[in-house]
Amino acid sequence: MRSAQLASGGAAAISRRPISEPPEPRQAILKAPGDLELRTFTPPAPGPGEVLVQVRCALSCGTDLKTWRRGHPMFSLPTPFGHEFSGVVAALGEGVERFRVGDGLMAAPTAPCGRCFFCLHGQENLCADAVGKMLMGAYADFILLPAHIVARNAFRKPPSLSFEEAALLEPVACVIHAHEMAKPQSGESALIVGAGPFGLLHLLVLRAAGVREIVIAGHGDRRLKWAGELGADQVIDATRGDAAAQIARLNGGFGPDLVIEATGNLQGWHDALARVRRGGRVVFFGGCPAATVLNVETRRMHYDNLTLLAPFHYRPCDVKRAFELLGERRLGFERIVNGRRRLAELIDVFAMLDRGEILKCAVIP
């Protein structure tokens, strides 16, 4: 196995034949925060129930960025890197009947066991297998799908769907799970705290639900501009001194019915809780760092009859719905992906994300 430090610039050649193997298959390894290495490797032969996929697109993710910056408690380093992807079936293990070599394929990087306490109670998102066996290694020429993912959370890509759009399956499933808990209604006013990729995915899914008024509060000129272009009814600069007053005027002066927190930091959680109207719902979507504590005024929570929700991950039914929504191609999910780089330029991707220059980047082997 050979390895090379990733460097800016350059582009790797890719074969156009579905099942051909690049001259030297590569896989990105995160050795330590900020230390990425591109190694050549031999793609494993799929075992029973498994599928070897030639990656056509891997997408950057906020979790990847956080892991690159400072590591992540869920992932031991060094680790293969990346988990949002789509590609072409390169080889099949024994017993796989739903796919054929050459099929376009899209998959979530996890799947529940279907047998544990949580799975039997309809909470597959809490299954130990759901995150404990998360598939990593999408920033590569090939990735091996384990049997439990093939069986429950893998789909044949519709021909009309691009590989970039297909790679959005997992983040869209996370958003759909949150909305299944929040139950947004067509006549409501919704506030999204945070104008990053997940905030804008929430915007698109809320639009599909027919929500009357969708407002995004965030910061950064680029992100606020993108939020407006993606269809937010109002965009509020959260750094302005009058931001709270602007939000309070929503919904006829009662404030938003539904607030979705999509920043993943404690200030965002407190802002979401402070902005929701009496009788409203708050969705704490973004995960905060470990040992973070949220202070909730009990009087407001009780007498204002608030509903606080904390969705985590997704279930197979959410992945299936995400697959259906993406396949309909009517919401413009592809607009979330506004950067493209080759696998050899992966270090550039995280530099651009760090500077806030892009939302999500398509990494094309």
Secondary structure, DSSP 8 states (H G I E B T S, - for coil): --EEE--SS------SSTT---SS-EEEEEEETTEEEEEE-------TT-EEEEEEEEE--HHHHHHHHH-BTTB-SSEE---EEEEEEEEE-TT--S--TT-EEEE-S----SSSHHHHTT-GGG-HHHHHT-----SBSEEEE-HHHHHHSEEE--TTS-HHHHTTHHHHHHHHHHHHHH---TT-EEEEE--SHHHHHHHHHHHHTT-SEEEEEE--HHHHHHHHHTT-SEEEETTSTTHHHHHHTHHHHT--SEEEE-S-SHHHHHHHHHHS-TT-EEEE-S---TT------HHHHHHTT-EEE---S--HHHHHHHHHHHHHT-S-GGGGEEEEEEGGGHHHHHHHHHTT--SEEEEE-
